Amino acid sequence: MSGLTDLKATPSDPVRIYRAPWVFPAIGPAIADGAVAVCKDRILAAGEAQEVVERFGGPGVRLWDHEDTALLPGAVNAHTHLDFSGLSFKKPERSPGFARWVLSVFEAKGALSPSNRLEAQNKGRAEAAASGTIWLGNVVNPPVDGMSGVGGVPYECRFVELLGFSTKNLEENLSALHDVDTLPWALAAHSLYGTSWEVIRQAKDWTRARGRPFSIHAAEHREEMQFVRLGAGFCRDLLFSLGRWDPAWRPSGLSPVKTLEALGVLDPRTLLVHMVHVDAEDWDIAARRGASVCFCPRSNRWIEGTLPKIEEAVRRGISCALGTDSRASNEDLNLFREAAAVLDAYHGLEPAAVLRMMTLGGARALGLDRTWGYLGPKAGTPFLAVPVTGHPASENELAEAIIRQGALGRVAWIGGEISC
Ligand SMILES: [Zn+2]
């Protein structure tokens, strides 16, 4: 329920004020009786309602009152593969393990035509927008079809994924990227078992030179650990059967994180996705380098039945994000459901920290936190209104209520130019 009040006369570019019992700005503590002031497509301020109205109220200002509502930034899903959004695998009763899972994905992927991929991307975008996601970290595989279908919510940071052990691969893929200086292109090396050390290093160099994010699936499953340390096991056999095995390649003898450290690719613009099989030293390295981590716990449980130790990352002050990964290993692309699954599985994590992971943490992971992931000066619009009844007694109670409501799909976009 919301009421609209015209405070005074109407000039051009009017200020709009959205008032609500709770505002969760993500960059600061939750605000009771808060408000968000907006002009055109930018937020001017988020704060206590009385202060915001005093400061920005005036001729032409329009004021919306949202009852029983919390206002918060749109969610940032830092890791997904929209190409697979058309898949509808049945959630397995028992985790198949990586080997069986990846073979079934190859089969499904092989059956996808270019039009299936396009359809899947649009389906995934629609699902993300309807469930409150403003930005996606979308991993795409060459050939990349430009930015067709992109525009409006959800916005996309596209990670062009490199796969293979040949450095020629990198040059071929990069030559396919047009407008690299204007579009939000980023690169992802697939993983330490799907991409050679040299391709990983070159991809990182490319993104580093342009200040773009670089992403890699890291420490996701046991088969990866065995391959990186010893060069043996399922991953080696798979590469061999696909004709991609390079006999000159040598295992690092280290954990995936220590391997990435040895390659010199860890820094604040590196996004480590999954991080399930990680020891204390690995966490310390990630923290020291300032790398971001994107957790996709529902995907990990689906594939291998294991969960990452998110508390270890939080305890070290590592910047954490959440991702749904793809429909090949998850039931949906609803990031609030991912967060709700985290609350259910990790009783030591504060709900407010989890809500920050799925907003500000995601924006940091994608290098967007100057404008997205928070409510405050210069932040973009639209943002979210989520119904919250009762009287949350703390920020954590509020955050949990928001996550649970979002998981039920109870989100609405507000603050955008169109919605006003
Ligand atoms: Zn992935």
Boltz pocket constraint, residues with backbone or C-beta under 6 A from the ligand:
constraints:
  - pocket:
      binder: B
      contacts: [[A, 79], [A, 80], [A, 81], [A, 139], [A, 217], [A, 273], [A, 325], [A, 326]]
      max_distance: 6.0
